[in-house]
Structure formats: C-alpha cells, structure tokens
Amino acid sequence: MKLIALLLSLIATSAYCGTLHLEKAATGKVRQSVQIRYADHDEVQRYRVNIQGAWIKGSCSSGGMGNLQALLLDMNFDGNADLWVTGYTDSQGRIRCSDVWLWDTKAGKYRFDKPLSAIPNLEISIPARQIEGGIGNCGCAAQCFYEDRYAWRANILTTIARREQDCERYREYRLNENNDLALIKDEIIDTGKPDRRGSENNTLYDWRNHAQTMRKSGE
C-alpha cells in the first residue's frame, strides 16, 4: 500500500511540469520567495504552490482566455508582499478568479485567504488602500451588473460600498454610522440610459505589467 501511495504521489507531482519562481515584489517586502508548479489539461490551466515544502493545490484555474498569472503584491497593506494568482475562467473574459495567499508573519509562511479569493474580478487600489470586485455583465442584455468596494478595518476585509443593477432597478449602498451597508439610492432603470456603471477607475493597480505568466504548452 505504501508503494502504491508513493507512485500515485509521484504521478500527481509529475503532472505539474511547469515551474515558476517569484522573488521580486511589485509592492511590499518579500519575506519568502514563492515556487509554483503548473500544468494544462483539457485546455484548463491549474497550479500548485509550495508552502514550507508541501505542494498545495490552488483553486483558481484558467479555462479558456489567456493563462494564469502570479505576482507578489501587498494585498492587505501591512508592508509584506502577498501572493496573488489570477486567471479568466470563461472564454469570453468576463469572469476572473483569484487565489490570494497572505503572508503570515507569526507563522512565517503564506496562508490562503478566503474572503479576498472569493471576490470575482478582483482589483486593488494602492493609493486609496481599497479593493474592488464584481461582475460587469450578469444578464439582461448586458444591463445587469454589480460591483463592491472593500477596505481593511482592524485586519478584517469590510465591504464599504456596493452598486448593483438588475433588469429593473439600480441601487447604491454605503456604510452607515453602525458600519452596516445601507441603501442610499433605489431607482427604476431608464430604458434610454440603462448603464449606470460610469467611467473606469484609473487608480486601480495595473497588475498585468508586473505579473508573471504561466505559459501553456506550445507557447
């Protein structure tokens, strides 16, 4: 049984043939370099990250448009570089997943962060120390969308604003004096001007210029 388990382990490891080493951070101080193994199967790219000698499988995968990309970036503004792996999950490039591994100073290793990793189309604003995410097209002939804005409050990721639009209404939410999201605007959609998203936020960090790409076979 031990021999079979060993062979299965070797097969699983050998399936991840590509390697990526991250040693330079876009922002934050690198406490430990990162080694990533990645592989492609049925046009889906997956990865594993080395955490203190153990190879841990990531949940984010690229499923059609482009490759997975990884970079070291201070995601919680504590001065330490964290690991951010991101990639598009659909062929149209509408939804981008993220795996965020925050640096744990006490443990001396990277830890997977569920709240940050759960944000679709994750973006970060370094000057404003804010994080954004959402879905730009969730139906209704591309009139449906939502976007959230987050900030770190006492080391807890907190939603501080939300904008959403469905097939019939447009709504905005802001934090009130009790630190709860409160509805501040609720309007029926003007069919002549259905899109209320506004201009793109230029303060968002351009992570593409700093991320390292996990190249698919044949590229």
KEKE-3310 file (N, C-alpha, C; in steps of 0.2 Angstrom, whole numbers, plus 5000, padded with zeros to 4 digits):
npx = (5004:5010:5019:5011:5004:5015:5019:5007:5008:5020:5016:5005:5013:5022:5013:5012:5021:5027:5036:5037:5045:5044:5052:5053:5044:5030:5024:5027:5037:5047:5046:5048:5053:5043:5038:5030:5021:5014:5002:4993:4978:4966:4963:4962:4971:4980:4987:5000:5006:5021:5021:5031:5038:5027:5017:5003:4987:4980:4964:4960:4959:4963:4952:4951:4953:4968:4981:4985:4991:5003:5009:5019:5012:5007:4993:4985:4990:5000:5014:5020:5024:5012:5005:4997:4987:4979:4967:4957:4941:4932:4928:4925:4931:4925:4924:4935:4945:4953:4966:4972:4986:4990:5004:5009:5015:5019:5018:5027:5025:5015:4997:4981:4969:4952:4941:4946:4950:4937:4932:4926:4934:4944:4952:4964:4967:4981:4984:4972:4971:4961:4950:4942:4929:4918:4904:4903:4894:4880:4869:4852:4853:4866:4864:4864:4873:4885:4895:4907:4915:4929:4938:4951:4948:4954:4961:4952:4943:4932:4916:4913:4905:4893:4887:4873:4864:4849:4838:4828:4830:4841:4853:4862:4873:4880:4891:4884:4882:4882:4891:4885:4879:4869:4855:4856:4851:4839:4832:4821:4826:4831:4826:4831:4844:4852:4864:4873:4886:4897:4913:4929:4939:4953:4963:4965:4977:4988:4990:4994:5006:5016:5014:5019:5018:5010:5015:5006:5008:5017:5017)
npy = (4994:5006:5008:5009:5021:5030:5030:5035:5048:5052:5052:5062:5073:5074:5078:5091:5100:5112:5126:5140:5154:5166:5180:5194:5208:5218:5227:5229:5220:5206:5192:5179:5169:5162:5147:5140:5127:5122:5116:5110:5104:5097:5110:5118:5127:5124:5125:5123:5127:5130:5128:5129:5117:5109:5104:5113:5112:5125:5134:5142:5143:5144:5145:5145:5159:5166:5164:5158:5170:5176:5186:5195:5205:5218:5214:5217:5228:5228:5230:5219:5207:5199:5184:5183:5175:5174:5172:5170:5162:5159:5158:5171:5180:5187:5184:5183:5173:5173:5168:5172:5172:5177:5184:5177:5183:5179:5165:5163:5160:5158:5160:5154:5165:5166:5176:5187:5179:5175:5186:5191:5195:5203:5218:5230:5245:5254:5268:5272:5262:5252:5239:5231:5223:5212:5209:5212:5210:5202:5197:5201:5207:5213:5223:5220:5221:5221:5229:5229:5238:5237:5238:5237:5235:5235:5223:5216:5212:5223:5226:5242:5249:5247:5244:5240:5233:5227:5219:5228:5238:5250:5252:5259:5257:5262:5263:5265:5274:5264:5255:5247:5241:5252:5256:5269:5274:5270:5266:5266:5258:5268:5266:5272:5276:5264:5260:5262:5262:5270:5279:5271:5266:5274:5273:5260:5246:5242:5227:5218:5222:5218:5205:5188:5176:5160:5150:5141:5125:5124:5137)
npz = (5000:5004:4994:4982:4986:4986:4972:4966:4972:4966:4952:4953:4956:4945:4935:4936:4927:4923:4930:4941:4948:4960:4966:4967:4972:4967:4976:4993:5005:5002:5011:5009:4995:4982:4975:4961:4954:4938:4926:4911:4906:4896:4890:4902:4914:4928:4945:4958:4974:4983:5000:5013:5010:5007:4993:4988:4981:4971:4970:4960:4942:4925:4912:4897:4891:4889:4901:4918:4930:4940:4955:4967:4979:4990:4998:5009:5014:5024:5023:5019:5006:4997:4990:4974:4963:4948:4935:4920:4920:4910:4892:4886:4894:4904:4918:4931:4941:4958:4968:4983:4994:5009:5018:5033:5046:5059:5058:5048:5034:5019:5019:5014:5009:5011:5011:5002:4991:4986:4979:4964:4949:4955:4960:4964:4973:4976:4980:4987:4996:4994:4989:4975:4966:4956:4945:4928:4919:4920:4914:4907:4894:4895:4904:4917:4932:4945:4958:4970:4984:4995:5011:5022:5039:5055:5052:5046:5031:5025:5017:5010:5001:4988:4972:4961:4948:4941:4930:4931:4941:4948:4961:4975:4989:5005:5019:5035:5050:5059:5054:5044:5028:5020:5011:4999:4987:4976:4961:4947:4932:4918:4903:4892:4895:4901:4907:4921:4926:4924:4922:4921:4935:4937:4946:4950:4952:4940:4938:4928:4921:4930:4934:4932:4919:4918:4906:4894:4887:4871:4869)
capx = (5000:5014:5022:5006:5003:5021:5018:5002:5011:5025:5012:5002:5018:5025:5008:5013:5028:5030:5038:5038:5048:5043:5056:5053:5038:5028:5024:5028:5044:5047:5049:5050:5051:5037:5038:5024:5021:5008:5001:4987:4974:4959:4963:4962:4977:4980:4993:5001:5011:5025:5021:5035:5039:5021:5014:4996:4984:4976:4958:4959:4961:4962:4948:4950:4956:4974:4985:4986:4996:5005:5013:5019:5009:5004:4986:4982:4994:5004:5021:5023:5021:5007:5004:4991:4987:4973:4966:4950:4938:4927:4932:4924:4935:4920:4925:4942:4945:4959:4969:4976:4989:4993:5010:5008:5022:5020:5019:5032:5023:5009:4991:4976:4964:4945:4937:4949:4949:4930:4930:4927:4937:4947:4956:4966:4969:4986:4984:4966:4971:4954:4950:4936:4927:4911:4903:4901:4888:4877:4862:4848:4856:4872:4862:4864:4880:4886:4902:4908:4922:4931:4943:4954:4946:4956:4963:4946:4941:4925:4913:4911:4901:4890:4882:4871:4859:4846:4834:4823:4832:4848:4854:4868:4874:4886:4891:4880:4885:4883:4895:4881:4878:4863:4853:4855:4848:4835:4829:4819:4831:4829:4827:4835:4850:4851:4870:4875:4892:4901:4919:4933:4943:4960:4968:4966:4983:4989:4994:4996:5013:5020:5013:5022:5013:5012:5014:5004:5012:5017:5018)
capy = (5000:5012:5009:5012:5028:5034:5030:5040:5054:5054:5054:5068:5078:5075:5081:5098:5100:5119:5129:5147:5156:5173:5183:5201:5210:5224:5231:5225:5217:5199:5188:5172:5168:5158:5142:5137:5122:5122:5112:5111:5098:5099:5117:5121:5128:5124:5126:5121:5132:5126:5131:5126:5111:5105:5107:5114:5114:5131:5133:5146:5140:5147:5140:5147:5165:5168:5160:5160:5175:5177:5191:5197:5212:5219:5215:5219:5234:5228:5231:5212:5205:5193:5180:5184:5171:5176:5170:5170:5156:5158:5160:5177:5185:5191:5182:5181:5171:5174:5165:5176:5169:5182:5182:5176:5185:5174:5158:5163:5157:5161:5157:5156:5170:5165:5182:5190:5175:5174:5192:5190:5201:5207:5223:5234:5252:5255:5274:5273:5256:5249:5233:5231:5217:5212:5206:5218:5208:5196:5196:5207:5210:5216:5228:5218:5221:5223:5230:5230:5241:5234:5241:5233:5238:5231:5217:5212:5214:5225:5230:5248:5251:5242:5247:5235:5234:5221:5220:5233:5244:5252:5253:5260:5256:5264:5261:5270:5275:5257:5251:5242:5243:5255:5258:5276:5275:5265:5270:5262:5259:5272:5262:5275:5276:5259:5258:5267:5260:5276:5278:5266:5269:5274:5272:5253:5244:5238:5221:5214:5224:5215:5198:5183:5172:5153:5149:5135:5121:5126:5145)
capz = (5000:5004:4987:4978:4988:4983:4965:4965:4973:4960:4946:4954:4956:4938:4931:4936:4925:4923:4936:4941:4954:4961:4971:4967:4973:4965:4982:4999:5006:5001:5016:5007:4988:4980:4970:4959:4948:4934:4921:4907:4904:4893:4890:4908:4917:4936:4948:4965:4977:4988:5007:5018:5007:5005:4987:4989:4975:4971:4967:4954:4936:4919:4907:4890:4889:4892:4906:4925:4931:4948:4957:4974:4980:4997:4997:5015:5016:5030:5022:5017:4999:4997:4983:4970:4957:4945:4928:4917:4920:4904:4886:4885:4898:4909:4925:4933:4948:4961:4974:4987:4999:5013:5022:5040:5049:5065:5056:5043:5028:5016:5021:5009:5012:5008:5009:4996:4985:4984:4976:4957:4945:4960:4958:4970:4973:4981:4984:4991:5000:4994:4985:4971:4963:4954:4938:4924:4914:4923:4911:4905:4888:4897:4908:4924:4934:4952:4960:4978:4986:5001:5014:5028:5045:5060:5049:5043:5025:5026:5011:5012:4996:4983:4966:4958:4943:4938:4924:4933:4946:4950:4968:4978:4996:5008:5026:5039:5057:5063:5050:5040:5022:5020:5004:4998:4981:4973:4955:4941:4926:4912:4897:4887:4898:4906:4910:4926:4928:4924:4920:4924:4940:4935:4952:4951:4951:4934:4940:4922:4920:4935:4935:4928:4916:4917:4899:4892:4882:4864:4868)
cpx = (5004:5017:5017:5005:5009:5021:5013:5004:5016:5021:5008:5007:5020:5020:5009:5020:5031:5031:5039:5040:5047:5047:5056:5046:5036:5027:5025:5035:5043:5050:5051:5048:5046:5039:5032:5025:5014:5008:4994:4984:4967:4958:4961:4969:4976:4987:4994:5006:5014:5025:5025:5036:5033:5018:5006:4993:4979:4969:4956:4962:4959:4958:4947:4953:4962:4976:4984:4992:4997:5010:5013:5017:5006:4997:4982:4986:4997:5012:5024:5020:5018:5007:4997:4991:4980:4973:4958:4947:4933:4931:4930:4927:4930:4921:4932:4942:4952:4960:4973:4979:4993:4999:5008:5014:5023:5022:5025:5031:5016:5003:4985:4971:4957:4942:4940:4949:4942:4928:4931:4930:4940:4952:4958:4969:4975:4986:4978:4966:4964:4955:4943:4935:4920:4910:4900:4895:4885:4870:4859:4851:4862:4870:4863:4872:4880:4894:4902:4915:4923:4937:4945:4952:4948:4958:4958:4944:4933:4922:4910:4906:4899:4886:4880:4865:4856:4842:4829:4825:4839:4848:4861:4868:4880:4885:4888:4884:4886:4887:4891:4880:4871:4861:4852:4852:4845:4831:4827:4824:4827:4831:4831:4842:4851:4858:4872:4882:4897:4908:4924:4938:4950:4965:4969:4973:4984:4993:4997:5004:5018:5020:5017:5017:5015:5010:5011:5008:5011:5017:5025)
cpy = (5006:5013:5012:5020:5033:5035:5035:5047:5057:5056:5060:5074:5080:5078:5088:5099:5107:5122:5137:5150:5164:5175:5190:5203:5217:5229:5227:5222:5209:5195:5181:5171:5162:5153:5139:5132:5122:5118:5113:5104:5100:5106:5121:5121:5128:5124:5123:5126:5128:5131:5127:5118:5106:5108:5107:5116:5120:5129:5137:5143:5144:5143:5142:5153:5167:5162:5162:5165:5175:5183:5192:5204:5212:5220:5217:5225:5234:5228:5224:5210:5199:5190:5181:5180:5172:5173:5170:5163:5154:5161:5167:5183:5189:5190:5180:5179:5173:5170:5170:5173:5175:5180:5183:5177:5180:5167:5157:5159:5160:5157:5159:5160:5169:5171:5186:5186:5174:5180:5191:5196:5206:5212:5227:5241:5254:5262:5275:5267:5253:5243:5233:5225:5217:5209:5211:5216:5201:5194:5202:5211:5215:5222:5227:5218:5222:5224:5232:5234:5239:5239:5237:5238:5233:5224:5213:5216:5216:5228:5237:5252:5246:5246:5241:5237:5228:5223:5226:5239:5244:5254:5254:5259:5259:5262:5267:5271:5269:5253:5245:5245:5246:5257:5266:5278:5269:5268:5264:5264:5264:5268:5265:5276:5270:5257:5264:5266:5266:5274:5273:5269:5268:5273:5265:5251:5240:5232:5217:5216:5221:5208:5194:5178:5165:5151:5142:5131:5123:5133:5147)
cpz = (5000:4997:4982:4979:4985:4976:4963:4966:4968:4954:4947:4953:4949:4933:4930:4934:4924:4930:4936:4948:4954:4967:4971:4967:4969:4970:4988:4999:5006:5007:5014:4999:4987:4974:4968:4953:4945:4928:4917:4906:4902:4892:4896:4912:4925:4939:4955:4967:4983:4995:5011:5016:5005:4998:4988:4983:4976:4968:4961:4948:4930:4914:4900:4888:4892:4897:4913:4925:4938:4949:4964:4975:4987:4996:5003:5018:5023:5029:5019:5010:5000:4990:4980:4964:4954:4937:4926:4917:4914:4898:4884:4889:4902:4916:4926:4940:4951:4967:4977:4993:5003:5017:5029:5043:5055:5063:5051:5037:5025:5018:5016:5012:5008:5006:5002:4990:4982:4980:4968:4954:4950:4957:4964:4969:4978:4984:4989:4996:5000:4989:4981:4968:4961:4948:4934:4919:4917:4920:4908:4899:4890:4901:4915:4926:4942:4953:4967:4979:4993:5004:5020:5034:5051:5058:5046:5037:5025:5019:5013:5007:4991:4978:4963:4953:4941:4932:4925:4937:4946:4957:4970:4986:4999:5016:5030:5046:5061:5059:5046:5034:5022:5013:5004:4992:4978:4967:4950:4935:4921:4906:4892:4889:4903:4910:4915:4929:4929:4921:4924:4929:4938:4940:4953:4949:4944:4935:4934:4920:4924:4936:4930:4925:4916:4910:4898:4887:4875:4863:4869)
residu = (MET:LYS:LEU:ILE:ALA:LEU:LEU:LEU:SER:LEU:ILE:ALA:THR:SER:ALA:TYR:CYS:GLY:THR:LEU:HIS:LEU:GLU:LYS:ALA:ALA:THR:GLY:LYS:VAL:ARG:GLN:SER:VAL:GLN:ILE:ARG:TYR:ALA:ASP:HIS:ASP:GLU:VAL:GLN:ARG:TYR:ARG:VAL:ASN:ILE:GLN:GLY:ALA:TRP:ILE:LYS:GLY:SER:CYS:SER:SER:GLY:GLY:MET:GLY:ASN:LEU:GLN:ALA:LEU:LEU:LEU:ASP:MET:ASN:PHE:ASP:GLY:ASN:ALA:ASP:LEU:TRP:VAL:THR:GLY:TYR:THR:ASP:SER:GLN:GLY:ARG:ILE:ARG:CYS:SER:ASP:VAL:TRP:LEU:TRP:ASP:THR:LYS:ALA:GLY:LYS:TYR:ARG:PHE:ASP:LYS:PRO:LEU:SER:ALA:ILE:PRO:ASN:LEU:GLU:ILE:SER:ILE:PRO:ALA:ARG:GLN:ILE:GLU:GLY:GLY:ILE:GLY:ASN:CYS:GLY:CYS:ALA:ALA:GLN:CYS:PHE:TYR:GLU:ASP:ARG:TYR:ALA:TRP:ARG:ALA:ASN:ILE:LEU:THR:THR:ILE:ALA:ARG:ARG:GLU:GLN:ASP:CYS:GLU:ARG:TYR:ARG:GLU:TYR:ARG:LEU:ASN:GLU:ASN:ASN:ASP:LEU:ALA:LEU:ILE:LYS:ASP:GLU:ILE:ILE:ASP:THR:GLY:LYS:PRO:ASP:ARG:ARG:GLY:SER:GLU:ASN:ASN:THR:LEU:TYR:ASP:TRP:ARG:ASN:HIS:ALA:GLN:THR:MET:ARG:LYS:SER:GLY:GLU)
# end
